[in-house]
Amino acid sequence: MTGQRIAIIGGGNLGTAIAEGLLKSGFATPQQITITRRNIARLQQLKDVGVSVTDNNKQAIETSDVIIVALKPYNVKEVLEGLKNSFDAKKHVVISVVTGVFLKDLSAILTHDVPVFRAMPNTAIAIQESVTCLCSVNASNAQVNYVTDLFNQLGISISIDEKLMDAATVLGACGIAYALRFIRAATQGGIEIGFDAKTASLIAAQTVKGAAELLLKGNRHPEEEIDKVTTPKGCTIVGLNEMEHRGFSSSLIRGIGASYNKIGS
């Protein structure tokens, strides 16, 4: 399935991030990508590098092979209902990155034999550092391998049961904001103890990146790495314990739960 033309229906933040990631990874050339948006002026940067930019969803679908649906949840049904005759089960693979729209809902709108994937990436896809959770229906092994390879170019992909997709949204997609809020707070703490804002932010961000790489490359549990820097009566354990007394871990866990409950409400 090499050389496929890719249409991204919905050039908002996520749709644009996907296009940028596909280009930076070399998975697709600008000439292979079409991206749609009502206000195409906001896609000028992509247009300048050779990506096809249009407000015509029908044309984008009919001239492409892989269709990435990056619409808002509230209008995905209305938009796809108006486009369902443009989909061809023998030609198209559909990938939805829309939160809360199930495979059965997508299949009900499209013809029932169209291969459909749900993918939940995060905005780090623009720099090829996303974690993307995938599930599918009516897809061949070749199509599964293609979609997996596509998202592996943009970070890592994980195949999950669809029933876990809302949880993946919270942990992986909302999780970007959680991590950034931690870095922001760490930066503020760094300023309080003497650093200028730029230096504090750089130290905090790189430290979080390093911590994540220790887990990913070493395949270790977080506590193993924590133990290495928590010496008896040391400054690290004092700080950690103070954070826990103030509800650090419980606040994060409750926040994840609140986000998950919001999706289901």
CYANA upper distance limits for C-alpha pairs under 8 A (distance plus 0.5 A):
  1 MET  CA    142 ALA  CA      7.91
  1 MET  CA    143 GLN  CA      8.06
  1 MET  CA    146 TYR  CA      7.07
  3 GLY  CA     28 ALA  CA      8.07
  3 GLY  CA     32 GLN  CA      8.08
  4 GLN  CA     32 GLN  CA      7.45
  4 GLN  CA     64 SER  CA      7.96
  4 GLN  CA     65 ASP  CA      6.34
  4 GLN  CA     66 VAL  CA      7.26
  5 ARG  CA     32 GLN  CA      5.11
  5 ARG  CA     33 ILE  CA      6.55
  5 ARG  CA     34 THR  CA      8.41
  5 ARG  CA     63 THR  CA      8.14
  5 ARG  CA     64 SER  CA      5.24
  5 ARG  CA     65 ASP  CA      5.73
  5 ARG  CA     66 VAL  CA      6.77
  6 ILE  CA     32 GLN  CA      6.49
  6 ILE  CA     33 ILE  CA      5.39
  6 ILE  CA     34 THR  CA      6.77
  6 ILE  CA     64 SER  CA      6.02
  6 ILE  CA     65 ASP  CA      6.53
  6 ILE  CA     66 VAL  CA      5.25
  6 ILE  CA     67 ILE  CA      6.43
  6 ILE  CA     68 ILE  CA      7.82
  7 ALA  CA     33 ILE  CA      6.34
  7 ALA  CA     34 THR  CA      5.17
  7 ALA  CA     35 ILE  CA      6.22
  7 ALA  CA     36 THR  CA      8.36
  7 ALA  CA     60 ALA  CA      6.38
  7 ALA  CA     61 ILE  CA      6.71
  7 ALA  CA     64 SER  CA      6.33
  7 ALA  CA     65 ASP  CA      8.10
  7 ALA  CA     66 VAL  CA      6.74
  7 ALA  CA     67 ILE  CA      5.39
  7 ALA  CA     68 ILE  CA      6.54
  8 ILE  CA     15 GLY  CA      6.83
  8 ILE  CA     19 ALA  CA      8.16
  8 ILE  CA     33 ILE  CA      8.05
  8 ILE  CA     34 THR  CA      6.66
  8 ILE  CA     35 ILE  CA      5.12
  8 ILE  CA     36 THR  CA      6.88
  8 ILE  CA     67 ILE  CA      6.56
  8 ILE  CA     68 ILE  CA      5.20
  8 ILE  CA     69 VAL  CA      6.54
  8 ILE  CA     70 ALA  CA      7.19
  9 ILE  CA     15 GLY  CA      7.99
  9 ILE  CA     35 ILE  CA      6.54
  9 ILE  CA     36 THR  CA      5.73
  9 ILE  CA     37 ARG  CA      7.87
  9 ILE  CA     57 ASN  CA      7.03
  9 ILE  CA     60 ALA  CA      8.41
  9 ILE  CA     67 ILE  CA      7.69
  9 ILE  CA     68 ILE  CA      6.59
  9 ILE  CA     69 VAL  CA      5.45
  9 ILE  CA     70 ALA  CA      6.16
  9 ILE  CA     71 LEU  CA      7.13
 10 GLY  CA     15 GLY  CA      6.36
 10 GLY  CA     35 ILE  CA      7.40
 10 GLY  CA     36 THR  CA      5.88
 10 GLY  CA     37 ARG  CA      5.97
 10 GLY  CA     69 VAL  CA      7.15
 10 GLY  CA     70 ALA  CA      5.37
 10 GLY  CA     71 LEU  CA      5.43
 11 GLY  CA     15 GLY  CA      5.18
 11 GLY  CA     16 THR  CA      5.78
 11 GLY  CA     35 ILE  CA      6.46
 11 GLY  CA     36 THR  CA      5.97
 11 GLY  CA     37 ARG  CA      5.61
 11 GLY  CA     43 LEU  CA      7.83
 11 GLY  CA     70 ALA  CA      7.71
 12 GLY  CA     16 THR  CA      6.33
 12 GLY  CA     37 ARG  CA      8.02
 12 GLY  CA     70 ALA  CA      8.07
 12 GLY  CA     71 LEU  CA      8.31
 13 ASN  CA     17 ALA  CA      6.59
 13 ASN  CA    123 THR  CA      8.28
 14 LEU  CA     18 ILE  CA      6.67
 14 LEU  CA     70 ALA  CA      7.35
 14 LEU  CA    122 ASN  CA      8.14
 14 LEU  CA    123 THR  CA      6.63
 15 GLY  CA     19 ALA  CA      6.89
 15 GLY  CA     35 ILE  CA      8.31
 15 GLY  CA     70 ALA  CA      5.96
 16 THR  CA     20 GLU  CA      6.69
 16 THR  CA     35 ILE  CA      8.48
 16 THR  CA     43 LEU  CA      8.46
 16 THR  CA    126 ALA  CA      8.47
 17 ALA  CA     21 GLY  CA      6.59
 17 ALA  CA    123 THR  CA      6.74
 17 ALA  CA    124 ALA  CA      8.25
 17 ALA  CA    125 ILE  CA      6.57
 17 ALA  CA    126 ALA  CA      4.90
 18 ILE  CA     22 LEU  CA      6.64
 18 ILE  CA    125 ILE  CA      6.51
 18 ILE  CA    126 ALA  CA      6.41
 19 ALA  CA     23 LEU  CA      6.80
 19 ALA  CA     33 ILE  CA      7.93
 19 ALA  CA     35 ILE  CA      8.31
 19 ALA  CA    126 ALA  CA      8.05
 20 GLU  CA     24 LYS  CA      6.62
 20 GLU  CA     46 LEU  CA      8.38
 20 GLU  CA    126 ALA  CA      5.80
 20 GLU  CA    127 ILE  CA      8.31
 21 GLY  CA     25 SER  CA      6.50
 21 GLY  CA    125 ILE  CA      6.15
 21 GLY  CA    126 ALA  CA      4.73
 21 GLY  CA    127 ILE  CA      6.36
 21 GLY  CA    128 GLN  CA      6.20
 21 GLY  CA    154 LEU  CA      6.52
 22 LEU  CA     26 GLY  CA      6.74
 22 LEU  CA     27 PHE  CA      5.91
 22 LEU  CA     28 ALA  CA      6.16
 22 LEU  CA     29 THR  CA      8.47
 22 LEU  CA    126 ALA  CA      8.45
 22 LEU  CA    150 LEU  CA      8.42
 22 LEU  CA    153 GLN  CA      7.98
 22 LEU  CA    154 LEU  CA      7.58
 23 LEU  CA     27 PHE  CA      7.01
 23 LEU  CA     28 ALA  CA      6.20
 23 LEU  CA     29 THR  CA      6.58
 23 LEU  CA     30 PRO  CA      7.20
 24 LYS  CA    126 ALA  CA      8.49
 24 LYS  CA    127 ILE  CA      8.03
 24 LYS  CA    128 GLN  CA      8.27
 25 SER  CA    128 GLN  CA      7.51
 25 SER  CA    153 GLN  CA      6.52
 25 SER  CA    154 LEU  CA      7.42
 27 PHE  CA    150 LEU  CA      7.54
 27 PHE  CA    153 GLN  CA      7.42
 28 ALA  CA     32 GLN  CA      6.52
 28 ALA  CA     33 ILE  CA      7.66
 29 THR  CA     33 ILE  CA      7.47
 30 PRO  CA     49 VAL  CA      7.23
 30 PRO  CA     50 GLY  CA      5.55
 30 PRO  CA     51 VAL  CA      4.95
 30 PRO  CA     52 SER  CA      7.96
 31 GLN  CA     50 GLY  CA      6.70
 31 GLN  CA     51 VAL  CA      6.28
 31 GLN  CA     52 SER  CA      7.42
 32 GLN  CA     51 VAL  CA      8.06
 33 ILE  CA     51 VAL  CA      6.16
 33 ILE  CA     52 SER  CA      6.78
 34 THR  CA     51 VAL  CA      6.55
 34 THR  CA     52 SER  CA      5.04
 34 THR  CA     53 VAL  CA      6.33
 34 THR  CA     54 THR  CA      7.96
 34 THR  CA     60 ALA  CA      6.83
 34 THR  CA     64 SER  CA      8.48
 35 ILE  CA     51 VAL  CA      7.96
 35 ILE  CA     52 SER  CA      6.88
 35 ILE  CA     53 VAL  CA      5.71
 35 ILE  CA     54 THR  CA      6.99
 35 ILE  CA     60 ALA  CA      8.05
 36 THR  CA     40 ILE  CA      7.74
 36 THR  CA     53 VAL  CA      6.40
 36 THR  CA     54 THR  CA      5.43
 36 THR  CA     55 ASP  CA      5.59
 36 THR  CA     56 ASN  CA      7.25
 36 THR  CA     57 ASN  CA      6.80
 36 THR  CA     60 ALA  CA      7.98
 37 ARG  CA     43 LEU  CA      8.39
 37 ARG  CA     53 VAL  CA      8.35
 37 ARG  CA     54 THR  CA      7.05
 37 ARG  CA     55 ASP  CA      5.58
 38 ARG  CA     54 THR  CA      8.44
 38 ARG  CA     55 ASP  CA      5.58
 39 ASN  CA     43 LEU  CA      8.45
 39 ASN  CA     55 ASP  CA      7.86
 40 ILE  CA     44 GLN  CA      7.57
 40 ILE  CA     53 VAL  CA      7.15
 40 ILE  CA     54 THR  CA      6.88
 40 ILE  CA     55 ASP  CA      7.06
 43 LEU  CA     47 LYS  CA      6.83
 43 LEU  CA     53 VAL  CA      7.42
 44 GLN  CA     48 ASP  CA      6.52
 45 GLN  CA     49 VAL  CA      7.35
 46 LEU  CA     50 GLY  CA      7.21
 46 LEU  CA     51 VAL  CA      5.98
 46 LEU  CA     52 SER  CA      8.46
 46 LEU  CA     53 VAL  CA      8.15
 47 LYS  CA     51 VAL  CA      5.38
 47 LYS  CA     52 SER  CA      6.65
 47 LYS  CA     53 VAL  CA      6.50
 54 THR  CA     60 ALA  CA      8.12
 56 ASN  CA     60 ALA  CA      6.85
 57 ASN  CA     61 ILE  CA      6.71
 57 ASN  CA     83 LEU  CA      8.21
 58 LYS  CA     62 GLU  CA      6.72
 58 LYS  CA     83 LEU  CA      6.75
 58 LYS  CA     86 SER  CA      6.88
 59 GLN  CA     63 THR  CA      6.66
 60 ALA  CA     64 SER  CA      6.81
 61 ILE  CA     65 ASP  CA      8.04
 61 ILE  CA     67 ILE  CA      7.04
 61 ILE  CA     86 SER  CA      7.15
 61 ILE  CA     87 PHE  CA      7.65
 62 GLU  CA     86 SER  CA      6.57
 62 GLU  CA     87 PHE  CA      7.77
 64 SER  CA     92 HIS  CA      8.18
 65 ASP  CA     91 LYS  CA      6.56
 65 ASP  CA     92 HIS  CA      5.40
 65 ASP  CA     93 VAL  CA      7.02
 66 VAL  CA     92 HIS  CA      6.15
 66 VAL  CA     93 VAL  CA      5.37
 66 VAL  CA     94 VAL  CA      6.51
 66 VAL  CA     95 ILE  CA      8.00
 67 ILE  CA     92 HIS  CA      7.47
 67 ILE  CA     93 VAL  CA      6.63
 67 ILE  CA     94 VAL  CA      5.25
 67 ILE  CA     95 ILE  CA      6.51
 68 ILE  CA     94 VAL  CA      6.50
 68 ILE  CA     95 ILE  CA      5.15
 68 ILE  CA     96 SER  CA      6.25
 68 ILE  CA     97 VAL  CA      7.71
 69 VAL  CA     94 VAL  CA      7.80
 69 VAL  CA     95 ILE  CA      6.54
 69 VAL  CA     96 SER  CA      5.13
 69 VAL  CA     97 VAL  CA      6.59
 69 VAL  CA     98 VAL  CA      7.46
 70 ALA  CA     96 SER  CA      6.96
 70 ALA  CA     97 VAL  CA      5.95
 70 ALA  CA     98 VAL  CA      6.32
 71 LEU  CA     75 ASN  CA      7.42
 71 LEU  CA     76 VAL  CA      6.18
 71 LEU  CA     97 VAL  CA      8.47
 71 LEU  CA     98 VAL  CA      6.81
 72 LYS  CA     76 VAL  CA      6.64
 72 LYS  CA     98 VAL  CA      7.08
 73 PRO  CA     98 VAL  CA      6.40
 73 PRO  CA     99 THR  CA      6.75
 73 PRO  CA    100 GLY  CA      7.49
 73 PRO  CA    101 VAL  CA      7.52
 75 ASN  CA     79 VAL  CA      6.64
 76 VAL  CA     80 LEU  CA      6.49
 76 VAL  CA     98 VAL  CA      8.41
 77 LYS  CA     81 GLU  CA      6.38
 77 LYS  CA    109 ILE  CA      7.94
 78 GLU  CA     82 GLY  CA      7.03
 79 VAL  CA     83 LEU  CA      7.07
 80 LEU  CA     84 LYS  CA      6.24
 80 LEU  CA    109 ILE  CA      7.41
 80 LEU  CA    110 LEU  CA      8.25
 81 GLU  CA    109 ILE  CA      6.53
 81 GLU  CA    110 LEU  CA      8.25
 83 LEU  CA     87 PHE  CA      7.90
 84 LYS  CA    109 ILE  CA      7.16
 84 LYS  CA    110 LEU  CA      5.78
 84 LYS  CA    111 THR  CA      7.98
 85 ASN  CA    110 LEU  CA      8.39
 87 PHE  CA     92 HIS  CA      7.06
 87 PHE  CA    110 LEU  CA      7.61
 87 PHE  CA    111 THR  CA      8.24
 87 PHE  CA    114 VAL  CA      8.31
 88 ASP  CA     92 HIS  CA      6.09
 88 ASP  CA    114 VAL  CA      7.53
 89 ALA  CA     93 VAL  CA      8.12
 89 ALA  CA    111 THR  CA      7.76
 89 ALA  CA    113 ASP  CA      6.43
 89 ALA  CA    114 VAL  CA      4.78
 89 ALA  CA    115 PRO  CA      7.41
 90 LYS  CA    114 VAL  CA      8.12
 92 HIS  CA    114 VAL  CA      7.50
 92 HIS  CA    115 PRO  CA      7.81
 93 VAL  CA    114 VAL  CA      7.36
 93 VAL  CA    115 PRO  CA      5.78
 93 VAL  CA    116 VAL  CA      6.75
 93 VAL  CA    117 PHE  CA      8.39
 93 VAL  CA    143 GLN  CA      8.09
 94 VAL  CA    114 VAL  CA      7.92
 94 VAL  CA    115 PRO  CA      6.71
 94 VAL  CA    116 VAL  CA      5.30
 94 VAL  CA    117 PHE  CA      6.62
 95 ILE  CA    116 VAL  CA      6.35
 95 ILE  CA    117 PHE  CA      5.07
 95 ILE  CA    118 ARG  CA      6.23
 95 ILE  CA    119 ALA  CA      7.15
 96 SER  CA    116 VAL  CA      8.05
 96 SER  CA    117 PHE  CA      6.57
 96 SER  CA    118 ARG  CA      5.35
 96 SER  CA    119 ALA  CA      6.50
 97 VAL  CA    118 ARG  CA      6.50
 97 VAL  CA    119 ALA  CA      5.47
 97 VAL  CA    120 MET  CA      6.05
 97 VAL  CA    121 PRO  CA      7.80
 98 VAL  CA    118 ARG  CA      8.28
 98 VAL  CA    119 ALA  CA      8.47
 98 VAL  CA    120 MET  CA      8.24
 99 THR  CA    120 MET  CA      8.09
 99 THR  CA    166 ASP  CA      8.01
 99 THR  CA    169 THR  CA      7.77
100 GLY  CA    166 ASP  CA      7.35
100 GLY  CA    263 ILE  CA      7.68
101 VAL  CA    105 ASP  CA      6.94
101 VAL  CA    106 LEU  CA      7.68
102 PHE  CA    106 LEU  CA      6.93
102 PHE  CA    118 ARG  CA      8.15
102 PHE  CA    162 GLU  CA      8.41
103 LEU  CA    107 SER  CA      6.57
103 LEU  CA    116 VAL  CA      7.34
103 LEU  CA    117 PHE  CA      7.69
103 LEU  CA    118 ARG  CA      7.30
103 LEU  CA    136 SER  CA      7.70
103 LEU  CA    137 VAL  CA      7.50
104 LYS  CA    108 ALA  CA      6.52
105 ASP  CA    109 ILE  CA      7.00
106 LEU  CA    110 LEU  CA      6.72
106 LEU  CA    116 VAL  CA      8.00
107 SER  CA    111 THR  CA      6.82
107 SER  CA    112 HIS  CA      5.61
107 SER  CA    113 ASP  CA      8.14
107 SER  CA    114 VAL  CA      7.69
107 SER  CA    116 VAL  CA      7.74
108 ALA  CA    112 HIS  CA      6.93
110 LEU  CA    114 VAL  CA      7.41
113 ASP  CA    138 ASN  CA      6.70
114 VAL  CA    138 ASN  CA      7.11
115 PRO  CA    136 SER  CA      7.96
115 PRO  CA    137 VAL  CA      6.50
115 PRO  CA    138 ASN  CA      5.13
115 PRO  CA    139 ALA  CA      5.22
115 PRO  CA    140 SER  CA      8.41
116 VAL  CA    136 SER  CA      6.13
116 VAL  CA    137 VAL  CA      6.00
116 VAL  CA    138 ASN  CA      7.12
116 VAL  CA    139 ALA  CA      7.30
117 PHE  CA    134 LEU  CA      7.41
117 PHE  CA    135 CYS  CA      6.22
117 PHE  CA    136 SER  CA      4.68
117 PHE  CA    137 VAL  CA      7.03
117 PHE  CA    139 ALA  CA      8.43
118 ARG  CA    134 LEU  CA      6.21
118 ARG  CA    135 CYS  CA      5.91
118 ARG  CA    136 SER  CA      6.63
119 ALA  CA    132 THR  CA      6.78
119 ALA  CA    133 CYS  CA      6.06
119 ALA  CA    134 LEU  CA      5.15
119 ALA  CA    135 CYS  CA      7.31
120 MET  CA    132 THR  CA      5.63
120 MET  CA    133 CYS  CA      5.62
120 MET  CA    134 LEU  CA      7.18
120 MET  CA    165 MET  CA      7.83
120 MET  CA    168 ALA  CA      7.46
120 MET  CA    169 THR  CA      6.70
120 MET  CA    172 GLY  CA      8.36
120 MET  CA    173 ALA  CA      7.82
121 PRO  CA    125 ILE  CA      7.31
121 PRO  CA    130 SER  CA      6.43
121 PRO  CA    131 VAL  CA      6.24
121 PRO  CA    132 THR  CA      4.55
121 PRO  CA    133 CYS  CA      7.10
121 PRO  CA    169 THR  CA      8.46
121 PRO  CA    172 GLY  CA      7.66
121 PRO  CA    173 ALA  CA      6.91
122 ASN  CA    130 SER  CA      6.02
122 ASN  CA    131 VAL  CA      7.20
122 ASN  CA    132 THR  CA      7.54
122 ASN  CA    172 GLY  CA      6.91
122 ASN  CA    173 ALA  CA      5.02
122 ASN  CA    174 CYS  CA      8.39
122 ASN  CA    176 ILE  CA      7.68
123 THR  CA    130 SER  CA      7.38
123 THR  CA    173 ALA  CA      7.82
123 THR  CA    176 ILE  CA      8.21
124 ALA  CA    128 GLN  CA      6.88
124 ALA  CA    129 GLU  CA      5.62
124 ALA  CA    130 SER  CA      5.28
124 ALA  CA    176 ILE  CA      8.48
125 ILE  CA    129 GLU  CA      5.99
125 ILE  CA    130 SER  CA      5.02
125 ILE  CA    131 VAL  CA      8.41
125 ILE  CA    154 LEU  CA      5.82
125 ILE  CA    155 GLY  CA      7.23
126 ALA  CA    154 LEU  CA      7.96
127 ILE  CA    154 LEU  CA      7.72
128 GLN  CA    153 GLN  CA      7.07
128 GLN  CA    154 LEU  CA      4.26
128 GLN  CA    155 GLY  CA      5.34
129 GLU  CA    154 LEU  CA      6.36
129 GLU  CA    155 GLY  CA      4.65
129 GLU  CA    156 ILE  CA      7.84
130 SER  CA    154 LEU  CA      6.48
130 SER  CA    155 GLY  CA      5.01
130 SER  CA    156 ILE  CA      6.83
131 VAL  CA    155 GLY  CA      6.27
131 VAL  CA    156 ILE  CA      5.48
131 VAL  CA    157 SER  CA      6.16
131 VAL  CA    158 ILE  CA      7.99
131 VAL  CA    172 GLY  CA      7.03
132 THR  CA    151 PHE  CA      7.17
132 THR  CA    155 GLY  CA      8.09
132 THR  CA    156 ILE  CA      6.77
132 THR  CA    157 SER  CA      5.06
132 THR  CA    158 ILE  CA      6.71
132 THR  CA    172 GLY  CA      8.17
133 CYS  CA    157 SER  CA      6.15
133 CYS  CA    158 ILE  CA      5.27
133 CYS  CA    159 SER  CA      6.24
133 CYS  CA    160 ILE  CA      6.84
133 CYS  CA    165 MET  CA      7.83
133 CYS  CA    168 ALA  CA      7.18
134 LEU  CA    148 THR  CA      8.36
134 LEU  CA    157 SER  CA      7.49
134 LEU  CA    158 ILE  CA      6.58
134 LEU  CA    159 SER  CA      5.30
134 LEU  CA    160 ILE  CA      6.49
135 CYS  CA    159 SER  CA      6.50
135 CYS  CA    160 ILE  CA      6.45
135 CYS  CA    161 ASP  CA      6.84
135 CYS  CA    162 GLU  CA      6.40
136 SER  CA    144 VAL  CA      8.39
139 ALA  CA    143 GLN  CA      6.34
139 ALA  CA    144 VAL  CA      6.79
140 SER  CA    144 VAL  CA      6.71
141 ASN  CA    145 ASN  CA      6.57
142 ALA  CA    146 TYR  CA      6.63
143 GLN  CA    147 VAL  CA      6.69
144 VAL  CA    148 THR  CA      6.49
145 ASN  CA    149 ASP  CA      6.46
146 TYR  CA    150 LEU  CA      6.57
147 VAL  CA    151 PHE  CA      6.89
148 THR  CA    152 ASN  CA      6.54
148 THR  CA    157 SER  CA      6.92
149 ASP  CA    153 GLN  CA      6.83
150 LEU  CA    154 LEU  CA      7.62
151 PHE  CA    155 GLY  CA      7.07
151 PHE  CA    156 ILE  CA      7.06
151 PHE  CA    157 SER  CA      6.39
152 ASN  CA    156 ILE  CA      5.18
152 ASN  CA    157 SER  CA      6.05
160 ILE  CA    164 LEU  CA      7.24
160 ILE  CA    165 MET  CA      8.00
161 ASP  CA    165 MET  CA      7.72
164 LEU  CA    168 ALA  CA      6.67
165 MET  CA    169 THR  CA      6.68
166 ASP  CA    170 VAL  CA      7.02
166 ASP  CA    260 TYR  CA      7.34
166 ASP  CA    263 ILE  CA      7.41
166 ASP  CA    264 GLY  CA      8.48
167 ALA  CA    171 LEU  CA      6.69
167 ALA  CA    260 TYR  CA      6.91
168 ALA  CA    172 GLY  CA      6.00
168 ALA  CA    173 ALA  CA      7.79
169 THR  CA    173 ALA  CA      5.51
169 THR  CA    174 CYS  CA      6.89
170 VAL  CA    174 CYS  CA      5.27
170 VAL  CA    175 GLY  CA      6.68
170 VAL  CA    256 ILE  CA      7.02
170 VAL  CA    259 SER  CA      6.82
170 VAL  CA    260 TYR  CA      6.56
171 LEU  CA    175 GLY  CA      5.43
171 LEU  CA    256 ILE  CA      7.66
172 GLY  CA    176 ILE  CA      7.28
173 ALA  CA    177 ALA  CA      8.32
174 CYS  CA    178 TYR  CA      7.16
174 CYS  CA    259 SER  CA      8.45
175 GLY  CA    179 ALA  CA      6.62
176 ILE  CA    180 LEU  CA      6.67
177 ALA  CA    181 ARG  CA      6.54
178 TYR  CA    182 PHE  CA      6.90
179 ALA  CA    183 ILE  CA      6.89
180 LEU  CA    184 ARG  CA      6.60
181 ARG  CA    185 ALA  CA      6.67
182 PHE  CA    186 ALA  CA      6.58
183 ILE  CA    187 THR  CA      6.50
183 ILE  CA    201 SER  CA      7.67
183 ILE  CA    204 ALA  CA      6.23
183 ILE  CA    205 ALA  CA      6.58
183 ILE  CA    208 VAL  CA      8.13
184 ARG  CA    188 GLN  CA      6.81
184 ARG  CA    201 SER  CA      7.79
185 ALA  CA    189 GLY  CA      6.76
186 ALA  CA    190 GLY  CA      6.59
186 ALA  CA    200 ALA  CA      8.34
186 ALA  CA    201 SER  CA      8.27
186 ALA  CA    204 ALA  CA      6.62
187 THR  CA    191 ILE  CA      6.78
187 THR  CA    197 ALA  CA      7.29
187 THR  CA    200 ALA  CA      5.50
187 THR  CA    201 SER  CA      5.46
187 THR  CA    204 ALA  CA      6.61
188 GLN  CA    192 GLU  CA      6.85
188 GLN  CA    197 ALA  CA      8.09
188 GLN  CA    200 ALA  CA      8.19
189 GLY  CA    193 ILE  CA      6.99
190 GLY  CA    194 GLY  CA      6.93
190 GLY  CA    195 PHE  CA      6.15
190 GLY  CA    196 ASP  CA      8.40
190 GLY  CA    197 ALA  CA      8.28
190 GLY  CA    200 ALA  CA      5.74
191 ILE  CA    195 PHE  CA      5.17
191 ILE  CA    196 ASP  CA      6.18
191 ILE  CA    197 ALA  CA      6.44
191 ILE  CA    200 ALA  CA      6.82
195 PHE  CA    199 THR  CA      6.75
195 PHE  CA    200 ALA  CA      6.07
196 ASP  CA    200 ALA  CA      6.58
197 ALA  CA    201 SER  CA      6.55
198 LYS  CA    202 LEU  CA      6.77
199 THR  CA    203 ILE  CA      6.69
200 ALA  CA    204 ALA  CA      6.60
201 SER  CA    205 ALA  CA      6.50
202 LEU  CA    206 GLN  CA      6.56
203 ILE  CA    207 THR  CA      6.46
204 ALA  CA    208 VAL  CA      6.80
205 ALA  CA    209 LYS  CA      6.75
206 GLN  CA    210 GLY  CA      6.53
207 THR  CA    211 ALA  CA      6.61
208 VAL  CA    212 ALA  CA      6.72
209 LYS  CA    213 GLU  CA      6.77
210 GLY  CA    214 LEU  CA      6.75
211 ALA  CA    215 LEU  CA      7.27
212 ALA  CA    216 LEU  CA      6.72
213 GLU  CA    217 LYS  CA      6.13
213 GLU  CA    218 GLY  CA      8.20
214 LEU  CA    218 GLY  CA      6.04
214 LEU  CA    219 ASN  CA      8.15
214 LEU  CA    220 ARG  CA      7.90
214 LEU  CA    225 GLU  CA      8.26
215 LEU  CA    219 ASN  CA      5.71
215 LEU  CA    220 ARG  CA      5.52
215 LEU  CA    221 HIS  CA      7.17
215 LEU  CA    222 PRO  CA      7.26
216 LEU  CA    220 ARG  CA      7.93
220 ARG  CA    224 GLU  CA      7.19
220 ARG  CA    225 GLU  CA      8.11
221 HIS  CA    225 GLU  CA      7.70
222 PRO  CA    226 ILE  CA      6.73
223 GLU  CA    227 ASP  CA      6.48
224 GLU  CA    228 LYS  CA      7.31
225 GLU  CA    229 VAL  CA      7.68
226 ILE  CA    230 THR  CA      6.82
227 ASP  CA    231 THR  CA      8.15
229 VAL  CA    236 THR  CA      7.28
230 THR  CA    234 GLY  CA      6.95
230 THR  CA    235 CYS  CA      8.29
230 THR  CA    236 THR  CA      5.89
230 THR  CA    237 ILE  CA      5.73
231 THR  CA    236 THR  CA      7.92
231 THR  CA    237 ILE  CA      7.70
232 PRO  CA    237 ILE  CA      8.18
233 LYS  CA    237 ILE  CA      7.64
233 LYS  CA    238 VAL  CA      7.86
234 GLY  CA    238 VAL  CA      7.08
235 CYS  CA    239 GLY  CA      6.71
236 THR  CA    240 LEU  CA      6.65
237 ILE  CA    241 ASN  CA      6.42
238 VAL  CA    242 GLU  CA      6.70
239 GLY  CA    243 MET  CA      6.78
240 LEU  CA    244 GLU  CA      6.73
241 ASN  CA    245 HIS  CA      6.60
242 GLU  CA    246 ARG  CA      6.82
243 MET  CA    247 GLY  CA      6.89
243 MET  CA    248 PHE  CA      5.75
244 GLU  CA    248 PHE  CA      5.50
244 GLU  CA    249 SER  CA      6.82
244 GLU  CA    250 SER  CA      8.44
247 GLY  CA    251 SER  CA      6.06
248 PHE  CA    252 LEU  CA      6.94
249 SER  CA    253 ILE  CA      6.69
250 SER  CA    254 ARG  CA      6.47
251 SER  CA    255 GLY  CA      6.52
252 LEU  CA    256 ILE  CA      6.76
253 ILE  CA    257 GLY  CA      6.78
254 ARG  CA    258 ALA  CA      6.56
255 GLY  CA    259 SER  CA      6.73
256 ILE  CA    260 TYR  CA      6.73
257 GLY  CA    261 ASN  CA      6.63
258 ALA  CA    262 LYS  CA      6.69
259 SER  CA    263 ILE  CA      7.05
260 TYR  CA    264 GLY  CA      7.11
261 ASN  CA    265 SER  CA      6.67
